[in-house]
Amino acid sequence: MQVESAMPILLAIVAAYIVARADFRRRHLPPSAARVVLWAAVAGVPVAVAFQFLGLGLNPPFDLGSESPVFAWFPGMVVAFVVVLFAAQRYQVPRLVNLDAVAPAAALGYATERIAWFLVRTSGHPEEIVPIPRFATAAVYEFVAGLLICWFLWQEGRRATQWQRPNGIVAGEYCVLTGLLFFWMESIRRQFRIVGSTQIAALALSAAGITLIAVVLRRYFAVREEHRILDHVSRWGEATQPEYTPATPECPNPERWKMYDTMTAEVEVLEFLKALVIAMKPNLIVETGTFTGVSTIAMAEGLRQNSFGKIITCEFDPRVFAAAKERIDSSGVGEWIECRNESSLEMTVDGTIDILFCDSDHEPREMEVRRFLPQVNPNGLILMHDAATHYKIVREGALRMQDEGLINLVLLPTPRGLAIAQKRRAKGATPNT
């Protein structure tokens, strides 16, 4: 392929820079870091053009005269990849975050270059328009596919900023999808007759993407979910978003609810907890599983409105406890809260518990209720979060205690489920016993 004009490359660089700048902005990265696209273009494009000009798009049997519209870009991609990694250090951006941020830009840049090249080359030369198969040229196919890849990667980037997803996933998906696109288009050009170096390089790109995804996922899941959420919040901040849990028979439309993260109670449940505290006027609330302290603060706001009462909350994980304590201390309602860094199954509480809110790990929930049940006010409430049908441990534990005659149970149909119970009174007991 002869380079007939610099216009396609210039348009590709401009389109990629615009997308990269927008992605860096939404990721709360320095907007100036989007210049990495310009750096990569300055380094990578000349390499790719040189390979095209010299006819080094080799295809077995290594014909130096062959024209490969794709293969010559691989050396340029490698150079650009290295530049992006070094630029991350220059702008103090994590390398995988930097790669994720430029992935949609790279996809759109290639798509723009392909359609611009097509328009420039066929301008005034309609005889060069050769449909493959019949309705469009290969360049048009690549343009449409590139737009779809860019759109998909942009959506993946949005999910990464909202949810707890590992850095590097978007870059890995870019490599996989782009490699498959290159392989498919070159196979069409060759009419599926032989496999050439272009297709081999394309499959190698996809394999590199799969390897990257596998590595980042392995490292990601080696970290506890609580810590992943803390890292995400410290990086992106906190924002409400649609509830993530799947539909259940009792809650078929979970997307109508909102959440902060995958472990904190739904936003509507947090509001319910505050309203419940205001309505019940408890003297003592015990919460198991402080986590980020959001639910603790919500209930403490109710206590502040009541002007009396106290919450004792416990968190076993030292790192999670430290982050929650810092948040609670700066919340303005810290005087109503007593934080403890200890296990819920070892914590001792003096006095009568008016509200027991269990929101720790799923496994000990039933044991927590059994442990504190003797201290629960007969007119008080026991709440167990994550009692939906897809959380069998909590739900079955609550139903088991009801079957044993320990509690009277109501299951609220929220996305993650909220069990509300009272101690079951012995036969013949008065209402206040």
KOLGUVEX-798294 format. One record per residue (C-alpha): x, y, z. Coordinates in pm, whole numbers, padded with zeros to 5 digits, always signed. Each point is the difference from the previous one (the first is absolute). Layout:
! residues N
XYZ
...
This chain:
! residues 433
+00000+00000+00000
+00140+00340-00102
-00062+00295+00231
-00186+00247-00223
-00071+00263+00260
+00081+00092+00358
-00361+00108+00052
-00129-00343+00121
+00272-00022+00263
-00055+00357+00118
-00374-00057+00031
+00064-00325+00192
+00229+00177+00246
-00251+00281+00058
-00289-00245+00056
+00209-00213+00236
+00116+00302+00198
-00357+00125+00051
-00116-00339+00130
+00308-00043+00219
-00047+00344+00155
-00364-00080+00080
+00095-00336+00152
+00279+00151+00209
-00241+00263+00128
-00265-00249+00111
+00269-00210+00168
+00108+00306+00199
+00344-00010-00158
+00200+00309-00102
-00147+00122-00331
+00354+00074-00115
+00071-00374+00022
-00215-00045-00311
+00303+00130-00189
+00124-00355+00021
-00203-00058-00317
+00207+00264-00179
+00322-00150+00137
-00103-00347-00115
-00096+00132-00343
+00330+00185-00043
+00188-00319+00088
-00220-00268-00154
-00137+00146-00321
+00338+00059-00169
+00096-00359+00075
-00321-00130-00154
+00029+00227-00303
+00361-00105-00051
-00100-00365+00000
-00271+00072-00255
+00229+00209-00218
+00275-00261+00006
-00244-00279-00078
+00085-00194+00315
-00353-00124+00061
+00136-00352-00033
-00232-00287-00081
+00120-00355-00056
+00179-00080-00220
+00142+00338+00119
-00072+00192-00316
+00165+00342+00046
-00224+00144-00266
-00327-00095+00165
-00232+00272+00127
-00154-00060+00341
-00227+00281+00122
+00020-00128+00357
+00327-00176+00070
+00217+00308-00039
-00184+00159+00290
+00109-00265+00251
+00353+00137+00047
-00153+00344+00051
-00239-00142+00259
+00288-00156+00193
+00189+00329+00006
-00313+00191+00102
-00065-00253+00277
+00347+00055+00144
-00048+00378-00017
-00329-00025+00189
+00166-00199+00278
+00280+00255+00038
-00244+00290-00022
-00192-00144+00295
+00307+00051+00215
+00041+00353-00135
-00355+00097+00103
-00002-00213+00317
-00291-00210-00125
-00010-00376+00071
+00115-00176-00315
-00303-00226-00038
-00232+00297+00059
+00187+00187-00272
-00038-00290-00242
-00372-00029+00079
-00050+00373-00058
+00159-00001-00346
-00159-00327-00121
-00328+00153-00128
+00203+00282-00159
+00220-00252-00182
-00305-00184-00132
-00162+00320-00129
+00330+00125-00142
+00041-00313-00211
-00362+00013-00115
+00039+00365-00101
+00321-00069-00189
-00157-00285-00195
-00307+00191-00116
+00202+00315-00073
+00250-00204-00201
-00287-00156-00194
-00154+00339-00082
+00333+00154-00101
+00102-00290-00220
-00333-00039-00177
-00056+00373-00046
-00011+00040-00376
+00076-00370-00048
-00335-00183+00033
+00145-00296-00187
+00210-00078+00311
-00308-00067+00212
-00005-00379+00021
-00283-00131+00222
+00100-00280+00240
-00216-00194-00007
-00257+00209-00190
-00137+00288+00205
+00307+00177+00132
+00376+00007-00020
+00232-00144+00263
+00078+00353+00120
-00367+00066+00067
-00029-00325+00193
+00305+00095+00206
-00146+00344+00066
-00330-00140+00127
+00175-00271+00204
+00238+00258+00146
-00291+00220+00106
-00169-00295+00169
+00322-00096+00181
+00046+00360+00114
-00359+00015+00128
+00038-00332+00184
+00328+00102+00161
-00146+00335+00101
-00286-00179+00176
+00249-00234+00166
+00193+00303+00122
-00319+00146+00145
-00064-00323+00188
+00356+00002+00130
-00049+00347+00150
-00331-00099+00160
+00066-00353+00121
+00296-00181+00144
+00172-00125-00316
+00371-00066-00046
+00220+00241-00192
+00120-00147-00327
-00326-00169-00099
-00087+00264-00261
+00349-00014-00152
-00018-00379-00013
-00339+00012-00170
+00135+00248-00252
+00280-00240-00094
-00239-00295-00030
-00260+00180-00210
+00248+00186-00221
+00199-00317-00062
-00315-00186-00102
-00099+00287-00229
+00341-00001-00169
-00011-00378-00038
-00348+00001-00149
+00063+00282-00248
+00327-00149-00121
-00170-00338-00039
-00264+00165-00218
+00270+00166-00212
+00165-00339-00047
-00339-00161-00069
+00074-00245+00284
+00257-00185-00210
+00317+00014+00211
+00110+00134+00334
+00259+00276-00028
+00222+00196+00234
-00270+00265+00042
-00243-00254+00141
+00268-00150+00223
+00084+00344+00138
-00371+00071+00054
-00048-00323+00194
+00311+00083+00203
-00157+00336+00089
-00319-00173+00115
+00201-00252+00199
+00188+00285+00170
-00334+00155+00094
-00129-00326+00145
+00322-00040+00199
-00027+00354+00137
-00362-00056+00106
+00090-00330+00168
+00289+00157+00192
-00193+00303+00125
-00300-00210+00098
+00218-00240+00195
+00162+00286+00191
-00335+00170+00046
-00176-00294+00158
+00297-00069+00223
-00100+00317+00190
-00294-00005+00241
-00314+00164-00136
-00011+00246+00291
+00348+00123-00088
-00084+00022-00369
-00295+00223+00081
+00211+00221+00224
+00260+00035-00276
-00273+00082-00250
-00156+00265+00224
+00337+00159+00073
+00070+00013-00375
-00338+00097-00146
-00195+00136+00295
-00350-00110+00093
-00309+00033-00219
-00342-00159-00018
-00077-00238-00285
-00265-00259-00090
-00007-00307+00222
+00217-00280-00142
-00162-00315+00141
-00200-00228-00230
-00378-00015+00008
-00169-00233+00248
-00359-00129+00020
-00068+00245+00282
+00184+00292-00166
-00026-00026-00380
+00122+00357-00069
+00316+00063+00208
+00111+00276-00237
-00265+00225+00159
+00215+00013+00314
+00327+00187+00045
+00330-00102+00159
+00338+00146+00093
+00192-00325-00037
-00051-00374-00002
+00023-00045+00378
-00164+00307+00156
-00379-00024+00044
-00215+00143-00277
-00053+00377+00017
-00372-00051+00065
+00079-00242+00284
+00234+00258+00153
-00281+00255-00006
-00231-00262+00152
+00248-00065+00283
+00014+00369+00085
-00379+00029-00005
-00029-00314+00214
+00231+00148+00263
-00199+00323+00005
-00326-00193+00036
+00114-00254+00263
+00206+00237+00223
+00255-00268+00101
+00241+00045+00288
+00247-00257-00131
+00072-00121-00354
+00252-00276-00069
+00136-00034-00353
+00223-00284-00120
+00213+00079-00303
+00081+00371-00010
+00170-00022-00341
+00017+00357-00139
-00221+00137+00278
-00275+00123-00232
-00279-00193+00172
+00144+00090+00341
-00013+00369-00084
-00353-00030-00139
-00128-00145+00328
+00204+00251+00203
-00172+00282-00187
-00327-00140+00130
+00141-00004+00353
+00111+00360-00037
-00350+00099-00102
-00133-00189+00304
+00265+00170+00219
+00079-00322+00189
+00126-00355-00049
+00323-00172-00104
+00126-00237-00269
+00262-00264+00070
+00145-00120-00328
+00276-00255-00059
+00230-00077-00293
+00251-00287+00008
+00230+00105-00288
+00257+00257+00129
+00037+00180-00332
-00375+00025-00055
-00047+00109+00362
+00257+00279-00036
-00168+00137-00313
-00346-00018+00161
+00124+00168+00320
+00150+00285-00199
-00325+00047-00187
-00212-00014+00315
+00224+00247+00183
-00048+00254-00279
-00374-00065-00045
-00128+00234+00270
-00186-00280+00180
+00301-00173+00157
-00117+00079+00352
-00290-00242-00045
+00223-00287-00116
+00234-00239+00181
+00230-00181-00244
+00167-00329+00087
+00264-00187-00194
-00098-00352+00102
-00200-00305-00101
-00377+00013+00039
+00014-00347+00155
+00240+00120+00271
-00138+00347+00065
-00178+00055+00329
-00275+00258+00040
-00153+00121+00325
-00367+00082+00022
-00313-00069-00201
+00025+00016-00378
-00288+00184-00165
+00117-00051-00361
+00240-00272-00113
+00120+00055-00358
+00205-00291-00138
+00194+00093-00314
+00334-00182+00035
+00118-00301-00202
-00283-00232-00094
+00118-00307+00187
-00014+00134+00359
-00334+00186-00033
-00208-00275+00158
+00255-00049+00279
-00003+00373+00069
-00376+00006+00046
+00007-00306+00225
+00281+00155+00205
-00168+00336+00060
-00361-00123+00007
-00019-00024+00382
+00089+00369+00022
-00244+00120-00265
-00296+00199+00126
-00321-00205-00047
-00145+00310-00166
+00316+00066-00196
+00097-00102-00352
+00252-00237-00154
+00107+00085-00354
+00207-00226-00226
+00120+00139-00329
+00063-00215-00312
-00300-00226+00063
-00113-00028-00364
-00051-00340-00159
+00339+00012-00176
+00171+00039+00340
-00098-00340+00134
+00215+00003+00314
-00164+00305+00157
-00354-00077-00113
+00009-00364+00104
+00150+00094+00336
-00282+00247+00066
-00265-00254-00101
+00164-00265+00216
-00017+00223+00309
-00365+00069-00076
-00072-00374-00033
+00167-00052+00339
-00237+00250+00153
+00268+00256+00083
-00121+00290-00214
-00297+00131-00196
+00126+00085-00347
-00093+00233-00286
+00204-00003-00322
+00000+00332-00187
+00029-00040-00381
+00297+00231-00056
+00267-00093-00260
+00234-00154+00259
-00273-00077+00249
-00060+00133+00349
-00126-00231+00275
-00182+00173+00287
-00077-00203+00310
-00102+00020+00366
+00063-00241+00280
-00285-00246+00024
-00162+00021+00340
-00054-00312+00203
-00360-00119+00033
-00180+00177+00277
+00255+00283+00017
-00121+00356+00037
+00064+00249-00286
+00289+00160+00192
+00192-00324+00066
